[in-house]
Amino acid sequence: MARFKVALSGDFRKPDGSLTFPMFDLAPLQDDPAIEMVWVEPVDGVIPAAGLEGCHGLILLAPRFTTQSIPASGTLMAVARFGVGYDNVDVAACTAAGIALVITPSGVRRPVAVSVVTFMLALTQKLVIKDRLVRGGPEGWAARVDHMGTGLVGKTFGQLGIGNIGAEVFRMAAPFGLEFIAHDPYADPALATALGVELAGLEELFRRADILSVSVPLNEETHHIVNAERLALMKPTAYLINTARGPIVDQVALYDALKAGRLAGAGLDVFDVEPAPADEPLFTLDTVIAAPHALCWTDECFAGNGAADVAAMKALAAGRMPEGVVNRAVLTTDAFKARLAARA
């Protein structure tokens, strides 16, 4: 049997050839005699089909995977994203070609949940403002009375989404004495009950939450689901946190609400345009804490994402179904089943 050929997008390497993320352990692939590892460089930000000819799997970082990325050889079984976001992958094209799209929920679950809790604490304790005060000497110290924080006991913490990450956030936030509420049309009621979470309607979530965190994927249903009308429902003392994807929140509407004092603050790790421009209006507000889509970037997160993608490739090489498949329908297609059976 021919060796299982795994391609990695070129942005996993620096220009000098060293790994971009050293904690991504490639040894299980490199040391397996049944696996061949190659690199494929994007062209104008897109993975070219020519670079994937004869490949069975692709581990993908930032480049896009489109219909133009699908090799004519017909060997490609899976695209494994390094993370859980897959807006850079044409899912329909993958499914039509019998290619599984794999993500890494186990790798990001805890690190992203930690990011949400970090924002929650930093916002309610006014950490960034107080950091600025202490650096201002006695004059800054004298102003500390004007920047009182907000206690968490008895406050309502809301999640838009109670999936892999949303559920973990609730687990981590349990010791803070918060009331939990969530909206998710796909929620498991039994899970919500076990976590002590009240499931509610979308508008009710916005009305009641003192801290509202966004943990849903970006798609047609969720694009600008956090809009001017829903922001207007929120308490002026409430905080919004977005660690999911920028376009889920109407960024202009959020700025307007914050600028007018209709919202107390926001913690944002994601933006409409990334990298966000330096003149982004949100960055002029003291009530905003921002991170460059990297708050969860830790050795733990990247090691976990890498291990999950490697495990998916190893499973496929052995003729087994990988974990974390997004387009589950592809698993029953003749094309995918034939490729998998050929590896068994």
C-alpha positions as CSV (number, residue, x, y, z in Angstrom):
1,M,0.0,0.0,0.0
2,A,1.2,3.5,-0.9
3,R,2.2,5.7,2.0
4,F,-0.5,8.0,3.4
5,K,0.5,11.5,2.1
6,V,-0.2,14.4,4.5
7,A,0.2,18.0,3.3
8,L,0.6,21.0,5.6
9,S,-0.2,24.5,4.5
10,G,3.0,26.5,4.2
11,D,2.2,29.0,6.9
12,F,3.0,26.4,9.5
13,R,6.7,27.2,8.6
14,K,8.6,30.5,8.9
15,P,10.7,31.7,6.0
16,D,13.8,30.2,7.5
17,G,12.1,26.7,7.6
18,S,11.5,26.5,11.3
19,L,8.1,25.8,12.7
20,T,5.8,28.7,13.3
21,F,4.4,26.9,16.3
22,P,7.1,24.7,17.9
23,M,4.5,23.2,20.3
24,F,2.8,21.6,17.3
25,D,4.4,18.2,17.6
26,L,4.8,16.7,14.1
27,A,6.9,13.7,15.3
28,P,4.0,11.3,15.1
29,L,3.7,12.0,11.4
30,Q,7.4,12.3,10.7
31,D,8.3,9.1,12.5
32,D,5.6,7.0,11.0
33,P,7.0,5.0,8.1
34,A,3.5,4.6,6.6
35,I,3.1,8.4,6.3
36,E,4.7,10.9,4.0
37,M,4.6,14.6,5.0
38,V,4.8,17.4,2.4
39,W,4.3,21.2,2.5
40,V,2.0,23.1,0.1
41,E,2.3,26.9,-0.3
42,P,-0.8,29.0,-1.0
43,V,-1.1,31.0,-4.1
44,D,-2.8,34.4,-3.6
45,G,-4.1,33.0,-0.2
46,V,-5.6,29.9,-1.7
47,I,-4.3,26.3,-1.5
48,P,-3.6,25.2,-5.1
49,A,-4.9,21.9,-6.3
50,A,-1.5,21.2,-7.9
51,G,0.1,21.1,-4.5
52,L,-2.3,18.5,-3.3
53,E,-2.0,16.0,-6.1
54,G,-1.6,12.5,-4.6
55,C,-2.3,13.8,-1.1
56,H,-4.7,12.0,1.2
57,G,-5.0,14.7,3.9
58,L,-4.4,18.4,4.4
59,I,-3.7,20.2,7.7
60,L,-4.8,23.7,7.1
61,L,-3.9,26.9,9.0
62,A,-4.9,30.3,7.5
63,P,-5.1,29.9,3.6
64,R,-8.4,29.3,1.9
65,F,-9.5,25.9,0.6
66,T,-11.9,26.3,-2.4
67,T,-13.1,24.4,-5.4
68,Q,-9.8,25.4,-7.0
69,S,-8.0,23.5,-4.2
70,I,-9.5,20.1,-5.0
71,P,-6.9,17.9,-6.7
72,A,-7.8,15.9,-9.8
73,S,-6.1,12.8,-8.4
74,G,-9.2,12.1,-6.3
75,T,-7.1,10.9,-3.3
76,L,-7.9,13.7,-0.9
77,M,-9.9,12.4,2.0
78,A,-9.9,15.2,4.6
79,V,-9.1,18.8,5.3
80,A,-8.2,19.2,8.9
81,R,-8.4,22.8,10.2
82,F,-6.0,23.9,12.9
83,G,-8.8,25.1,15.2
84,V,-12.6,25.2,15.1
85,G,-13.3,28.1,12.7
86,Y,-13.7,27.0,9.1
87,D,-14.9,30.1,7.3
88,N,-11.8,29.7,5.1
89,V,-13.1,26.4,3.8
90,D,-15.7,25.8,1.1
91,V,-17.7,23.2,3.0
92,A,-20.1,22.5,0.1
93,A,-17.2,21.9,-2.3
94,C,-15.6,19.5,0.2
95,T,-18.8,17.5,0.6
96,A,-19.5,17.4,-3.1
97,A,-16.0,16.0,-3.6
98,G,-16.3,13.4,-0.8
99,I,-13.8,15.3,1.4
100,A,-14.3,15.4,5.1
101,L,-13.8,18.7,6.9
102,V,-12.3,18.1,10.4
103,I,-11.9,20.6,13.2
104,T,-10.3,20.4,16.7
105,P,-12.9,21.1,19.4
106,S,-10.9,19.3,22.0
107,G,-7.9,21.6,21.4
108,V,-9.7,24.9,21.8
109,R,-12.4,24.1,24.4
110,R,-10.6,25.1,27.5
111,P,-8.3,27.8,26.1
112,V,-11.1,29.8,24.5
113,A,-13.2,29.3,27.6
114,V,-10.3,30.8,29.6
115,S,-10.3,33.7,27.2
116,V,-14.0,34.4,27.9
117,V,-13.4,34.3,31.7
118,T,-10.4,36.5,31.2
119,F,-12.5,39.2,29.5
120,M,-15.2,38.9,32.0
121,L,-12.9,39.5,34.9
122,A,-10.9,42.3,33.2
123,L,-14.0,44.1,32.1
124,T,-15.9,43.9,35.4
125,Q,-12.8,44.8,37.4
126,K,-11.9,47.6,35.0
127,L,-8.4,46.1,34.8
128,V,-7.1,48.1,31.8
129,I,-8.4,51.4,33.1
130,K,-6.8,50.8,36.5
131,D,-3.5,49.7,34.9
132,R,-3.5,53.1,33.1
133,L,-4.3,54.9,36.4
134,V,-1.4,53.4,38.3
135,R,1.0,54.3,35.5
136,G,-0.1,57.9,35.8
137,G,1.4,58.4,39.3
138,P,-0.4,60.1,42.2
139,E,-2.8,61.9,39.9
140,G,-3.9,58.6,38.4
141,W,-4.2,57.0,41.8
142,A,-6.4,59.8,43.0
143,A,-8.9,59.0,40.2
144,R,-9.3,55.3,41.2
145,V,-12.5,56.2,43.1
146,D,-14.2,57.1,39.8
147,H,-13.6,53.6,38.4
148,M,-15.4,51.2,40.7
149,G,-15.6,47.6,39.5
150,T,-18.7,45.3,39.4
151,G,-19.0,42.3,41.6
152,L,-20.2,39.0,40.0
153,V,-22.2,37.3,42.8
154,G,-25.8,37.2,41.7
155,K,-25.2,38.7,38.3
156,T,-26.5,37.0,35.2
157,F,-24.0,35.5,32.8
158,G,-25.4,34.7,29.4
159,Q,-24.1,32.7,26.5
160,L,-25.2,33.0,22.9
161,G,-24.4,29.3,22.2
162,I,-24.0,26.4,24.6
163,G,-21.9,24.0,22.5
164,N,-18.4,22.8,22.9
165,I,-16.9,26.2,24.1
166,G,-20.1,27.7,25.6
167,A,-20.6,24.7,27.9
168,E,-17.0,24.9,29.1
169,V,-17.3,28.6,29.9
170,F,-20.2,27.7,32.2
171,R,-18.2,25.0,33.9
172,M,-15.3,27.5,34.5
173,A,-17.6,30.3,35.7
174,A,-19.4,28.1,38.2
175,P,-17.4,29.3,41.3
176,F,-18.2,33.0,40.7
177,G,-21.8,32.9,42.1
178,L,-23.4,33.9,38.8
179,E,-26.8,33.0,37.5
180,F,-26.6,31.3,34.1
181,I,-28.8,31.8,31.0
182,A,-28.3,30.8,27.4
183,H,-29.9,30.8,24.0
184,D,-29.1,28.1,21.5
185,P,-31.7,26.5,19.2
186,Y,-29.6,23.4,19.1
187,A,-28.9,23.1,22.8
188,D,-29.1,19.8,24.6
189,P,-31.6,20.5,27.4
190,A,-30.1,17.7,29.6
191,L,-26.7,19.4,29.3
192,A,-28.1,22.8,30.2
193,T,-29.8,21.3,33.3
194,A,-26.6,19.6,34.4
195,L,-24.7,22.9,34.1
196,G,-27.4,24.9,35.9
197,V,-28.2,26.9,32.8
198,E,-31.7,28.3,32.0
199,L,-32.4,28.2,28.3
200,A,-34.2,31.3,27.1
201,G,-35.3,33.1,23.9
202,L,-32.9,35.3,22.0
203,E,-34.4,38.6,23.0
204,E,-34.7,37.5,26.7
205,L,-31.0,36.6,26.7
206,F,-30.1,40.1,25.6
207,R,-32.5,41.8,28.1
208,R,-31.3,39.8,31.2
209,A,-27.6,39.2,30.8
210,D,-25.2,41.4,32.8
211,I,-22.4,39.7,30.9
212,L,-23.1,38.3,27.5
213,S,-20.6,36.1,25.7
214,V,-20.8,35.0,22.0
215,S,-19.9,31.4,21.3
216,V,-21.5,30.5,18.0
217,P,-20.0,29.8,14.6
218,L,-20.3,32.3,11.8
219,N,-22.9,31.4,9.2
220,E,-25.9,33.0,7.4
221,E,-28.0,32.6,10.5
222,T,-25.5,34.2,12.9
223,H,-24.1,37.0,10.7
224,H,-24.9,40.2,12.6
225,I,-27.2,38.3,15.0
226,V,-25.8,40.8,17.6
227,N,-27.3,43.9,15.9
228,A,-28.5,47.4,16.9
229,E,-32.0,46.2,17.8
230,R,-30.7,43.5,20.2
231,L,-27.9,45.7,21.7
232,A,-30.7,48.2,22.5
233,L,-32.3,45.5,24.7
234,M,-29.2,45.2,26.9
235,K,-28.8,46.9,30.2
236,P,-26.5,50.0,30.1
237,T,-24.5,48.3,32.8
238,A,-24.0,45.1,30.8
239,Y,-20.8,43.8,29.0
240,L,-20.5,42.0,25.7
241,I,-17.7,39.5,24.9
242,N,-17.0,38.1,21.5
243,T,-14.3,35.4,21.0
244,A,-16.1,33.7,18.1
245,R,-16.0,35.6,14.8
246,G,-16.2,39.3,14.2
247,P,-19.1,39.5,11.7
248,I,-21.4,37.9,14.3
249,V,-21.5,41.3,15.9
250,D,-22.5,44.5,14.0
251,Q,-19.4,46.4,14.8
252,V,-20.8,49.8,13.9
253,A,-23.9,49.2,16.1
254,L,-21.6,48.1,18.9
255,Y,-19.5,51.2,18.7
256,D,-22.6,53.4,18.7
257,A,-24.0,51.6,21.8
258,L,-20.7,52.0,23.7
259,K,-20.1,55.5,22.6
260,A,-23.6,56.5,23.8
261,G,-23.2,54.8,27.1
262,R,-26.0,52.3,26.3
263,L,-23.5,49.5,27.1
264,A,-20.8,49.4,29.8
265,G,-18.1,47.7,27.8
266,A,-16.9,45.0,25.5
267,G,-14.2,42.4,25.3
268,L,-13.3,41.7,21.6
269,D,-10.9,39.1,20.3
270,V,-12.4,39.1,16.8
271,F,-13.3,41.8,14.2
272,D,-15.0,42.4,10.9
273,V,-11.7,43.0,9.2
274,E,-8.6,41.2,10.4
275,P,-6.0,42.5,11.0
276,A,-8.2,45.4,12.3
277,P,-7.0,48.8,11.1
278,A,-5.3,51.1,13.6
279,D,-8.0,53.7,13.2
280,E,-10.9,51.3,14.1
281,P,-13.3,53.5,16.1
282,L,-13.8,50.9,18.8
283,F,-10.1,51.4,19.8
284,T,-10.8,54.9,20.8
285,L,-13.1,53.8,23.7
286,D,-11.7,53.1,27.2
287,T,-14.6,50.7,27.7
288,V,-13.2,48.3,25.1
289,I,-10.6,45.6,25.8
290,A,-9.2,44.1,22.5
291,A,-7.0,41.2,21.5
292,P,-5.7,40.4,18.0
293,H,-7.7,37.1,17.6
294,A,-5.1,35.5,19.8
295,L,-6.2,35.7,23.4
296,C,-6.5,31.9,23.5
297,W,-3.1,31.4,21.8
298,T,-1.2,29.4,24.4
299,D,1.1,26.5,24.3
300,E,-1.8,24.4,25.6
301,C,-4.1,25.5,22.8
302,F,-1.7,25.0,19.9
303,A,-0.4,21.7,21.2
304,G,-4.0,20.5,21.5
305,N,-5.0,21.6,18.1
306,G,-2.0,20.0,16.5
307,A,-2.5,16.8,18.4
308,A,-6.1,16.6,17.3
309,D,-5.2,17.2,13.6
310,V,-2.4,14.6,13.8
311,A,-4.8,12.1,15.4
312,A,-7.3,12.7,12.6
313,M,-4.6,12.0,10.0
314,K,-3.4,8.9,11.8
315,A,-7.0,7.6,12.0
316,L,-7.5,8.1,8.3
317,A,-4.2,6.4,7.4
318,A,-5.4,3.4,9.3
319,G,-8.8,3.3,7.6
320,R,-10.7,4.7,10.7
321,M,-13.2,7.6,10.9
322,P,-11.6,10.7,12.4
323,E,-13.2,12.7,15.2
324,G,-14.4,16.3,14.7
325,V,-16.0,15.9,11.2
326,V,-18.1,18.9,10.4
327,N,-19.8,17.7,7.2
328,R,-21.0,14.4,8.6
329,A,-23.0,13.7,5.4
330,V,-19.7,13.1,3.5
331,L,-19.0,10.0,5.6
332,T,-21.8,8.1,3.8
333,T,-20.8,9.1,0.3
334,D,-19.4,6.4,-2.0
335,A,-16.2,8.5,-2.7
336,F,-15.3,8.9,0.9
337,K,-16.1,5.3,1.9
338,A,-14.1,3.9,-1.0
339,R,-11.0,6.0,0.0
340,L,-11.3,5.0,3.7
341,A,-11.8,1.3,2.8
342,A,-8.7,1.4,0.7
343,R,-6.6,2.4,3.8
344,A,-8.1,-0.3,6.1
